Amino acid sequence: MRDLKRKLSRLMVGLAGVVLATASTAAEFPSGPIEFVIPFGAGGGADIEGRLLAKEMSNVLGVSVTPVNKPGAGGAITYTYIVNAKPDGYTVAWNSTSVLTTTNLGNTDFDYDAMDHIGRVEFQPQPFVVKADAPWQTFNEFIADCKENPNTYKVANSGTGSATHVAAIALMNASGCQAIHLPKGIKGRNASVLSGEADAMVAPLTGAIKLTKAGKLRILVVPTAERNAVIPDVPTARELGYDAELDLFRGLSVPPGTPAAVKEVLANAMRQAAQSDAFMTLAKQKGFTVSPSGPAEFSSYLSQEDAKVKSILKTAGLYRSN
């Protein structure tokens, strides 16, 4: 009995120590610069949004939140770096739908839940886009031509298994169109449509809106739940009778085992940064929807989207289990 009391006493002391250490960690965090890792190269939508969010988080936290680009393998370079980083809150990843596509492609030896996730920041549609002088005025016209000429029309994307590729597969599957999927990279995607190499493309709205407003591209449909305020005249796929929906999302991830108190500090800073005047102005210009969510809600969302991505990749023979 005496031994049991001693063991219980030691256990209580140990638990008290953990609580005090966690509280101390939260009180002291952050006390130095935070590395903000971006999975893609400089100049693209992910980079522009990420750098602005990092700047606004710096203002909230009172320390430098420094953007660092680590592109490669559809995001796998960044996510592998995060999985192996020290779980202290000083290394953060600017994630996206790529955290689901790259893990389901087998580019990593782990699944999306190998990391801890702070929350979602925004989401945006991935529109189906053609050149402004293309013969198709509507998505239905393109699909009718595609069905008459299977395996003829080329639809560009950011890379095999990318979010844009997965959205394109979903649209083609739902509409019964047999198209050629053309991986052109983020920088080559728009150029391939403008040059005529590709007949269409699927891109994040932030990657297509500038040329659309300039009258060089035409958006025919968006595979998303609701119409977008920046392009209110463009119908959703479901409005046209096609069961296809896959948004692009962006948020924050951290190494596994990061203390809950530290994650809460980061989540609060993320929310404030996302709702800052500067970030909301960018959202209005580019057409993405700011919708911050915490770890629990984001985890549920990731699980739902992961199942969707798996299903689509399986239809194309691209799914690889880890």
N, C-alpha and C positions, 0 to 999 in steps of 0.2 A: 504493500500500500504506500509505504514511504517512497519507494522507487518510482511508483506511478505518479505521485505528487511532484517529485523532482522533474520527471520527464515533461509533465504538463506545464510546470513552471518554466522550463527551458523553452518549450514550444511557444508559450505566451510571450516570453522575452524576445524570441526570434521574430514572431509576427509583429510585435511592436517595433522592432528594429526595421523591418521591411516597410511598415507604414511610415515611420519617421524618415527613412531614406527616400521613399517616394515623394513625400511632402517636401523634403529638402530639395530633391531633383526638380520638382515643379516650381519651387520658389526661386531657384537659381537659374532655371532655363528661360530664355537662352542667355548665355554669358559671353558668346562669341559668334563669329560668322557662321552662316548656314549655307551649305552647298545645295543649289537648286538645279537638279540634273534634268536636261531636256533630251528626249530620245531621238530627236530629229535635228537636221542641220539648220544653220542660220538662215533667216529671211523668210521662212515659211510661216503659215498660220500658227502652228504649234509654238514656234519660236517667238513670234511677235506677242501672242497672248501670254506665254509663259514669262517672258521678260517683264512685261507690265505687271503681272500678278506678283512676281518676285519683288519688284520695286515697291509695290503697295504693301506687301507683307513686311518689307524692311521698315517702312514708316510705322507700321503697327507695333512691331516687335522691338524696335530701337537698336537693331543690329543689322549688319550687312547680310542680305540674302542674295547670294551670288549665282547668276545663271551660268551653267556649264553645259555645252552641247556634247552629247555622247551618242552620235548616230550610228546606225548599223543593225542589220538583221531584223528590220522591221520593229525595232524597239528592244530587241533581246539584249543588246549590249548594255543599255541602261538598266534594264530590269535585273540582269545578272549581277551588275555592279551593286544594285540596291540590296539584293538578297544577301550579299556577302559583306555589306558595310556594317560598321558598328551601330548598334541600335540605341543611339543616344539622342536622336532628334536633329543632329547636325548634318544629316544627309537626307534629302527629300527628292523624290522623283515627280516630275510633271507627267502623269500618266495620261492615257487615252484609250480608246477602243483597242489600240494595239496591244494592250496588256492581255487581252483575250485572244486576239488573232495570232499573235506570235507564239503564245504558249500552246495553243491548239494546233498550230502548224508543226510543232515539235522543234522550234528554233531554240527552245530552252529545255532543260531536263526537270522543270518544275511547272506547276500550274499557277494560275493567277493568285491563288490564296496562299502562296508561299511568302508573300509580302504582307505587311499590315497596311491597311488603307485608311487614309484620313477622311476623305470625302470627295464628292463630286463638286466641281465648280460650275461647269456649263455643259450644254449639249446643243447640237446643231444638226440640221438635215444634210443629207448627202445627195444633192440633186443630180438628175440625169440631164446632161447638157450637150447641145449640138452647136455648130457654127451658126452665126446669125443668118447667113444666106443659104443654109441647108434647105432641102426641099420639104422637110417635115415641120409643120406648124404645131403639131400636137404629138404627144407620146403615142397615141393610138395609131396615128399615121406611120410613125416609125415602126411600130410593132407589126402593122399590116404588111409593110414592105419586107420586114425581116422574116415573116412567116412565108412569104412568097419566094424569098431568096435566102434559105437557111445557110448558116456558116459563111456568110458573105460580108456582113457588116462588122466593123471593128469597134469595140468599146474600150477606151483607154482607162487605166487605173493607176494608182500610185505604186503598185508592186504586187506580185503574186501573193495572195493571202492577206493583203492589207484590208483595212476597213472599207476602203472604196471598192476594192475587188469583191469583197463579201457582199456589199450592198448591190453591186452590179449583178452578181450571181442571183441574189434574191429577186431582183426585178426581172431578170431574164427567165428564171424558173417560173415565177408567178404569171408571166405573160405568154409563156410558150415560145419565146424567141430564142433560136439557136444562133448566138453571136460568137465572134472571136474576141476573147479577152486579151487586151494588149497592155502588159506591164511597162509603163514608161517612166516611173519615178515621179516624185512630186514636181520637179521642175520641168520634166518633159511632157507631163500629162496635158496641160493646156496647149502647149506648142504643137502637139501631135494633132489636136483637133483643128487648130488654126491653119496648119499646113495642109490638112486634108489626109494626112497619114491615117488618122482615126476618124471614124464617122461620128463618134459620140464619146462621152466620158462620164464617169461618176467621180465627183470631187466634193470635199467639204464645201459648204456654202461660202466660207471665208476664202476659199481658194478660187471661187468662180465669180463672185459678186462684182469685183472690180471690172472685169472684162465684159460682164453682162451689162453693167451700167454704161459702159463705153460703147455698147452696141455691136460688140464683136462676137458675143456668144448669146445663145438663147436657152433658157432653162425650160424643160418640158414637163417635168414631174419631180416630186419629192417623196421618197419612201419614208415618211414620218407620220406621226399620229395626227398632227394638225398643220394647217397652212402657216407659213412663216410671214411675219409682219413686214419684212423687208421685200418679199416677193409675194404679195397677197393674191395675185392673180394666177399663181401656179398651183395646180391641183395636187392633192396627195395621191399616192398610188391606190389607196383604198377607195377614194372617190371615183376612180376610173374602173374599179372592180378587180384590182390586183392585190393579192394578199402579200404585201412586201413592206416591211418596216424595220429599219435599222439606222438609228441615229449615231452620230459620232459624239462621244463624250470626252471630257477632260477633267482631271482631278489630281489628287496628291496621294502618293504612296511612300511608305518608309520601311526600313529594314524590320524583319520579324523580331518580335520581342521588345520593341520600343515601349517604354513605360506608358501606361494609360494617361498619367498626368501630363506627360510631355506631348502626347498625341492630342490631348484636349487643348493645350496651349496653341499648337499648330492649327488645329481645326478652327479655333476662334479667330486666329489671325487670318486664315484662309477666307473665312466668311466675311470679315471686315474688308479685306483687300478686294474680294470679288464684288462687293457692293459699294466700292469707292466710286467717286464721280468719274475718275479716269477710266476705270475698267468698264463701267456701265456705258460710258460714251462709246468706247470701242465696240462693245456688244451691239449697240444700236446701229453703228456704222456697218458692221460686218454681218450681222444677222444671227449671232448665236444667242442663246437664251441662258442668262445667268440664273442658276438654280442650285445654290449651295446645299449640300446635305452632309450629315455627320457620318461617323464610322458605321453605325448599325444600319442606317438606311442605305448607305452606299454599298455595304456588303450584300444586302438583299438585292439591290439593283444589279450588282455585278453577277450574282448567281443567275438571275433571270436572263441577262444578256449573254452570259457564257453559254447557257443552254441553246440559245438562239444561234450564236456563232458556230457552235459545234454542229448543229443540225445542217446549217447551210454549207459548211466546209465538207461535211460528209457527202452531200449530194454531188460535189465536184471532185471527190476523191482526194481531198487535200488534208483531211483530218489525220493527225498523228498523236496517239495517246502518249503521255509521259510515263 
